[in-house]
Amino acid sequence: MGRVLVTTLLTCTLLLFFVPSFSHPLCIDSTAPFTLNTTLKFCSYNGSACCNSAEDLQLQKQFQAMNISDPNCASVVKSILCARCDPFSAELFTVGSTPRPVPVLCNSTVSVNSSQSSQAATNFCSNVWDTCQNVSFVNSPFAPSLKGQVGLPANSNASKLTQYWQSETDFCNAFGGASSDGSVCFDGQPVMLNNTGTPSPPHGLCLEKIGNGSYLNMAAHPDGSNRAFFANQQGKIWLATIPKQRAGSTLELDESNPFLDLTDEVYFDTQFGMMGMAFHPNFAQNGRFFASFNCDKVKWPGCTGRCSCNSDVDCDPSKLDPDDGAQPCQYQTVVAEYTVNGTSSQLSLATNAKPTEVRRIFTMGLPFTSHHGGQILFGPADGYLYFMMGDGGGTGDPYNFAQNKKSVLGKIMRLDINSIPSAEEIDKLGRWGNYSIPPDNPYKEDTELQPEIWAYGLRNPWRCSFDSERPSYFLCGDVGQDKYEEVDLITKNGNYGWRVYEGPYSYAPPESPGGNTTPSSISPILPVMGYSHSDINKAEGSASITAGYFYRSTTDPCMYGRYLYADLYAAALWAGIESPQDSGNFTSSEIPFSCAADSPLPCSLLQGSTLPALGYAFSFAEDNNKDIFILTSSGVYRVVSPSRCNYTCSKENVTTVASPGPSPSNSLASQLSDPYKNLVLLFASLLVLLLGFV
């Protein structure tokens, strides 16, 4: 019995880690706010909002049906209804995973760590009670559910708050909440965040070289150890041990003994190869992992997928000219599942994998020989597989695949690889392989979308990552055409503009056999960071972004919380900072970088420069200690303490005594937002007590 109780409580405790955390502007349906052309007539929101004119009219009709006679109460209730249009409505109308009929009403002072404006110090919940407690209105959103909790609006006769709630305390316990470092609340006005100014950029980024190999992908071992998987573009994966910071050691990796060798299946060329790998969240228990690569159907019989240029997207492959000597859809993109060699009790200790596919997740023919992305990632909060796909190539996306909602080119896909349908279902539904569709993918709301699509309007997404501290921050780099390289904050059903826009600029394609999309017909989400091609040394060639990670390690406390990205040609690195925090507004600065004098492997320098000769910056990576790596053509580099490169960081000297200001504590409670800390600690305490009886 004791074990059952322990298991139950442990399950409840762990579930708290998967409570949605929105942190940045997001609408109730998990889509990004959009820019209004004119101010809404009823709700008076302008600029960015979550309501269009039709939804504004619907809220007006709902308000009029309430028939509120008192003008003061009517004004308060109107503002509450209109909070559905607030750019932060997802957070306002959701507590934990439970939707609410009204937003969280501010009922206390603002936390010292809150990013919300001091306006939220108003006890708005008390104001609502005082203003409306004795006013009758119908269809009250403040009616309790049968379980005594906040519930759905009651379709009833006219009623007063005092008929539902005995006191202000009861009312505000149900509907109130404080602005804290983990949430926002509604004070009768659109949510405003503190503008504390943009912090000065760090003095520089210090690197050490720990490996000579050239790798395209790195993934931290899911067991939480100091091991990681490295993969090259040719198709080999190795299991390596990463040395501790300041150990003076190099990467422990045996090139002669790969974890998996897929070079016979992978077609390797400048634009082709093994493009991604991802390890199942439960890898330690099931040994499942996935590889994304390209193949040539002329050379490998297993390379047989449906062509992405087909009648469904008004494309005829017979009318496409050969590209760089290849026939249309000769080259394919593949996502395949593999498993490790090992016993069920020691899967995480396996040092090699079975080279035979467990199942084919996805196979698709590519119309041209470039722009096919290929990265795969598991969402840390939802466990689904995200698959980044470029527009298929050709100058200016001639067939407009990125804007075509029936094509999966130029998209980010979101797949469920845990629920595998039958072969009959796959064929009937026209799937690209063995996967099912997550029930909350946006095709339910936007019926024109292919069900696999999570976001669209991308040219060639090159390296995406989830913020390890705020999983709702999903950032992707998108390679530009002629002018601009961009970083996008990816949201459900977001349209990132290509090929109507290249970054913030209008784009006119040189040819359009696939038709055009007019600017007035879309609401593009503009980049949050990026750089123009003119910012890069033209002698290095055309620019191409390599997107990175939010820096969450304590190794360089002055870099903490900044988003790192680079140019492929390794001539520049940038660090972006969000200001105000949680606003989705970023400012980025190019930062100096150099190699530590005591680097385990010596760094060569660019001729006539003090910059390390990185070669091509292929990818960034993050290990289980949250340290950041840059994978380049000249080797593996790791971000280290700034003082090792003589960069000044006022916070570095105190890291051994206390965590730097923005750095999270290692305690369980500090990793959760305020509403859940006490509950988790209570469960933890109960677990300790119960374990004594097991």
Beta strands, then each sheet from edge to edge (+ up, - down):
strand 1: 34-35
strand 2: 48-49
strand 3: 94-95
strand 4: 98-99
strand 5: 105-106
strand 6: 176-177
strand 7: 205-211
strand 8: 217-220
strand 9: 227-231
strand 10: 236-241
strand 11: 260-261
strand 12: 274-279
strand 13: 288-296
strand 14: 306-307
strand 15: 331-339
strand 16: 359-365
strand 17: 376-378
strand 18: 385-389
strand 19: 411-415
strand 20: 453-456
strand 21: 461-466
strand 22: 474-478
strand 23: 484-489
strand 24: 501-502
strand 25: 505-506
strand 26: 529-532
strand 27: 545-546
strand 28: 563-567
strand 29: 573-578
strand 30: 586-591
strand 31: 593-595
strand 32: 617-622
strand 33: 628-632
strand 34: 635-640
sheet 1: 1+ 2-
sheet 2: 3+ 4-
sheet 3: 5+ 6+
sheet 4: 31+ 7+ 34- 33+ 32-
sheet 5: 8+ 9- 10+ 11-
sheet 6: 12+ 13- 15+ 16- 14-
sheet 7: 17+ 18- 19+ 20-
sheet 8: 21+ 22- 23+ 26-
sheet 9: 24+ 25-
sheet 10: 27+ 28- 29+ 30-
end
